[in-house]
Amino acid sequence: MVIGGNNLKKRGKSSLFPSLQPVDMSDVLGKEFSNIDIGQDLGTLHTSTAEKRFLRTYTAADLMSLVTKVGLEEHLSKQGLSGIFVTTDLDQNGVNYMKLYWKKEKPENILFDLRLSETKFVPDKRFFEDPEKVMAYDMILIEWLSAQNPLTQFDGGKPQLPGQSRPGLGVLRYCFDMMYIVAREVIKDGFLDIPDHFHGAVMYSKKFKFFDPAHEGVLRALMRDLKDYPLYDISWGIMTGTIIEEYKNEPQPYDPSEQIFYVSERMKSYFHSGKYRSTYNKYYRRKKFRFEYDLMVSKRDEILRTKDIREL
């Protein structure tokens, strides 16, 4: 996940996370797959038949209507970004592309870039109260999500986060609204993301929960203990190993794992189960953190002397 000009690539995540299983490609691409022409732009699949619909359901016009329905078009217009439109595409890997442009279809005018694929999520049996009743969930995997404002620059009031190339648009809540509608209409259990950066997990935590209750407990405990610090500093604290878990007296690492925005009742029941809640509470209550802030600043300055923040 990325908000604010970050470019987070999810291709290849399935090979790193065995719980993710790709759906059958012929099922994703349908009959169109038998009549394709690979264009000169590597990675783009062109069909000579019907329009390739986003998640096999939505045309570009449908998605533009959704952008208007959730209030995103009005939100952008208030920032001086009127005259927006949507384009869609589908590549040979089954990745669905939705891009929201301002005025003209050119790279510097992309406001919102969303790439999704369909996946089966098969968690380890240790997460379930009954190990013999493991669920296989039908999920929409967020391969890439970025939003950027071409009219603004970073300033002291909202500093640049690691991996961020341009300021964001403040669109996360509209994204969540669209996700909920889409997941319900295409009959999925929910959305799944694996944030590369800790700050991404925090931003998503307004609607997403880690499937692993221990990870969720750690995240919420960190947010509790460091509530007086801005996200910018906390993100750097994780990266520099200067946020210390008190019991072990060791730096708290960030371990990327599946973060879920659940929609279906069967997935909701997992997050409301006694096993999930008890494990979450154990970690949330036990974990305590301190921030060695001055050391973080020193390490951050040292890193930025040799590295571009956009590449972190």
N, C-alpha and C positions, 0 to 999 in steps of 0.2 A: 504494500500500500504506500502511496505517496500523495501528499497534499502539499501544494505550494511549489510546483516546478521540479519536484524530485522525480527521478526516473528509476523506478524499482522494477527490475526484471524478474518475472516469475517462471519463465520457461526453464525447464529442467528441475523444478522443485519436486516434481513427482518422483524423480529418481532418488532424491535425498530423503523423502518422506514416504516410506513404504505403505502408509495408511491411505495414500491417494492412488486411485486406480483410474486411468483414463477410460472414458466410455468408448464404445465401438465407433470408429470413424464413419463407417457407412451409415450408422444410425444418426450421427450428427449432421453429416452433409446431405443425406438423403439421396434421391435419384440424381440430383445435379452432379454428384461426384463421378458419375460414369461419363460425363460429357464436359471435360474441363480443358482449359488451355492455359498453360503456365506462361505468364507474361514476362516482359523484360525486367520488371521490378521483382527481384528475388524475394520469395516468401509470400507473394500475393497470388491468390487463386482467382482466376476469372472464369465465369460460366457463360455459356451462350444461351442458357435457358432462362428460367425465372430468376427474379431478384433474390439474392442471398439474404435471408432475413436474419436479424439479430436474435440469437438464441432460438432460431427456427420459428420465431413468432412475430417480431417487430420490424416494420419498415422504418426508414429514416423519418418519415412523416409521423409515424406512431410515436417514435421516441421524442420528436420535437413537441408533440402534444403532451407527452409525459413531463418534459422539462417545464412546460408552461403550467401544467396541472399542479406540480409540487411547489411552484413559486420561484423556481430557479431563474426563469427568464426575467421576472420582475426584479429579483435580487441583483442580477447582472446589469440590468438597465439603470439601476440607481447608482452603479459605479461607472456609468458612461459607456457601457458595453452593450449597446443596442444593435440590432441587425445581425442576430446570431442564427446559425443553422447547423443541422446535424448531418453527418455522413456516416455510413456503415460499411463494413467489409467483413469477410470471413477468409481466413487463410487455410492452407492445406493441413495444418495441425488441429483444426477445429477451434481456433481462437477467434472470438467475435470482437470486432472493433467498433467502437462508437466514439466519434470525435465531434466536439462542439467548437465551431469556428466563429470568429468575429469578423464580419464583413466579407473577407476573402479567404479562399481555401489555400492558405500557405502556412508553412511551419511556424512562423513567428506570430500567427494569429490564432493558434490553437489555444482555447481556453480550458478545455476539459478533454482528457484522453483516457478512455476506459476500455480495457481489454479483458474479456471473460472467457472461460471455458467451462465445460461440464465435466464433473468428475464424480466418482464413487469414493466416499470416505468411509474406510473400514477401520475403526479404532481398535487398539489393543484390548483384549478381553479384561485386563486388570481394571479398566475404568468402570465396569458394570457391576451392579449388585449381584447379578446372576451371570457368571462367566460363560454359561452355556447359551445365553441369549444375547449374543453380540449383534448389534445393529449395523447395517450397511446403509449409509445415508446418501441420498441424491443431492449433490451440492453444486453451487456455482462458484468456481474458483476465480478469485481476482488475480489475474496475471499481471496487471499493470493498472495503476490509477494515478493520474497526475492532474493538477489544476493550477493554473498560473495566470497572473494578471500582467498583461503586456504594457499597462499604463503606469505601473508603479515600480519603485525601487526599494530595497531594504533600507531600514533606518534603525536608529537606536531603540525606538519603541517596540520594534518587532524584528529582532536580529535573525540572521540567516542560520537555519538549522543544518546540521551535517547532511550532505547529500542533496541539499536544496539549491536550485539554480535561479528561481525567481519567486517573488512573494506570491502567496496564495490568494484565493478569492473568497474565503469564508463560506465555502459551499458544502461542508461536510454533512450538515443536517439535511440538506436537500438530497444529497447522495443516499443517505440512509432511507429517506422516504421513497426514493426511486427503487432502491434495492428491495424494500419490503413489498412494494407493488409487483415488481418483476418476479420475485420468488413465488408469490402467491399465484400469479397468472400462468407461469410456466410449470407450476406444481413441483417445486423443489423444497427440500427441508430447510434450506437457508443458504447464506453466503459464507465462504471460507477464505481467509487470508492468512498469510504467514509473513508478518512484517519483518523486514530486515533490520530496522532500527527500533530502539526502545521507544523513541518519541512517537513513532507510528503506532505502536501498540497502545500507548496512552491516548492518542487522539481517537483511535477506534474504540476504546474502552467505554465510550458513551453508549454504545449499542452492542458491541461485540464482547464475548467472554472467551477466555482460553478454554479449550476443551479439557485440558489437564487442570483440575482444580488446584493443584499445588502451585502452578504457574499463575493462576488467577489470584490466589492468596498472596503471593509475593508481590505481584503488581499493585494490588490494592494497598498492601502494607507500605510499599514504597511511596505511593501517592499520599498516604496518610502522614507518614513521618516527614516527608519533604514538601509538604503543602505550601510552605512559605517561600519556596524557590521557584523561579520560572522554569518552564519546560526546557528552554534552551540550556540552562545550566545543568538540569538533571540529566539531559541527554549526554552532555559532555562528561558528567560524573560517571555514568555507566561506561562510556567509551574509554575513559582514562583510569578506570579502576579505583576511583576515589570515593565511591559510595560504599560504605563498609557495613556488612551484616554483623551485628554486635555479638551474637552468640559464638560464632566461629572466628570472629575478628578477621574476616577476609573480605576482599572486594566482592561485591555482588555482580555476577555476570548476567548478561542478557542472553537467554537461550531461545531463539526463534522456534515457535511451534504453532499449531493450528489455533486460530482465533475465529470464533463463530458468531455470526448474526443469525440466530435461529428464527424460523418462521413456523414450521410445522409443529403440531401438538406432540408428536412422538419425540422430536428433538428437544422441545421445551421440557418434557417430562424428565429427560436426562439431567438437565441443569437444575431441576427442582428436586432431584432424588436425594434421599438421605445420605447416600454415600458421597455424592458430589459436595453437598453442603457441609458435611462433617469434615471432609478433607480440606476444603477451602477454609473453614473456620480454624482448623488446627494451624495452618500456615499463616493465616492472617493475624492470629493472636500471638503466635510464637516469634514471628520475625520482627526485629527492631533494627533500624538503620540510622547511621550518622553520616554526615557529609563533610569530607575534608576539603572544604571549598577552596582555600588558598592553594592547596596542592593541585587541585583541578585546574585552576587558572594558570598556574605555572606550566603544567603539562599541556594544556590546550594551546597556549602561546607557542610552545616548542613545536607542537605538531603543525600548526598553521604557518610556521616559518618555512616549511619544506613541502607542504601539501595543500592542494586546492580543496576548500571545504566542500565543493560540489562533487568531488570524487570520493568522499569518505562514506 
